[in-house]
Amino acid sequence: MNAILERLGELGVIPVISIPRPADAPALGQALLDGGLPCAEITFRTQAAAAAIHELADAHPEILLGAGTVLSAEQAELAVQAGARFIVAPGFDGRVVSWCLDRSLPVIPGIATPTEINMALEHGLQVLKFFPAGALGGPSMLKAIAAAYVEVKFVPTGGVDLDNLEEYLRMPSVHACGGSWLAPHRLIAAGEFDQVAQLVRAAVQVVRRVRSDGGKLP
């Protein structure tokens, strides 16, 4: 497996973040580091995404930085030019996947059905985003799908929070979890980065607890 994907699996949680003001990126990055989680997925849900990635990469090069909600190869290129080291997409887009693979860039496309998983396997992908996890049925749905794809690891995103994080992480098929609850827009907009650090720290503690006992199901 690609080293970047392996590192995301080690971290266990990927903050999914929307930043409307690039100037907030350095402080946000420091909050992630203070909470013990040196990674982030900056989504292209705002026009400031590329600029925010650039600011964050420049201020905190130690953070493993990716771009999310990538809908086109053009967006992927903008993200990489800004400093993103991996790409996450909400669905499976062959153009985005091929663009990334042609450049040996880790890509985690979104899937919701076995058909989409098959498409990803045809491209040689092993780590896929299960999205929107909560709306699709949560852990029970993922468990049912994963049973047929033992070689695939999933990143459930959408509806994941501190209450169900441990349940997801204890599933053998789960590589890591993506979550916007770690750095919600309201806290970023209000500049309450100390609270972001607290949310991140709580998630990191869950990951450590799961990993400390081997991630076995209770």
Secondary structure as GFF3:
##gff-version 3
##sequence-region A 1 218
A	DSSP	alpha_helix	3	11	.	.	.	ID=ss1
A	DSSP	beta_strand	13	17	.	.	.	ID=ss2
A	DSSP	three_ten_helix	22	24	.	.	.	ID=ss3
A	DSSP	alpha_helix	25	35	.	.	.	ID=ss4
A	DSSP	beta_strand	39	43	.	.	.	ID=ss5
A	DSSP	alpha_helix	49	59	.	.	.	ID=ss6
A	DSSP	beta_strand	64	68	.	.	.	ID=ss7
A	DSSP	alpha_helix	73	82	.	.	.	ID=ss8
A	DSSP	beta_strand	86	88	.	.	.	ID=ss9
A	DSSP	alpha_helix	94	102	.	.	.	ID=ss10
A	DSSP	beta_strand	107	108	.	.	.	ID=ss11
A	DSSP	beta_strand	110	111	.	.	.	ID=ss12
A	DSSP	alpha_helix	114	122	.	.	.	ID=ss13
A	DSSP	beta_strand	127	130	.	.	.	ID=ss14
A	DSSP	alpha_helix	133	136	.	.	.	ID=ss15
A	DSSP	alpha_helix	138	146	.	.	.	ID=ss16
A	DSSP	beta_strand	153	156	.	.	.	ID=ss17
A	DSSP	alpha_helix	165	169	.	.	.	ID=ss18
A	DSSP	beta_strand	177	179	.	.	.	ID=ss19
A	DSSP	alpha_helix	185	190	.	.	.	ID=ss20
A	DSSP	alpha_helix	193	212	.	.	.	ID=ss21
###
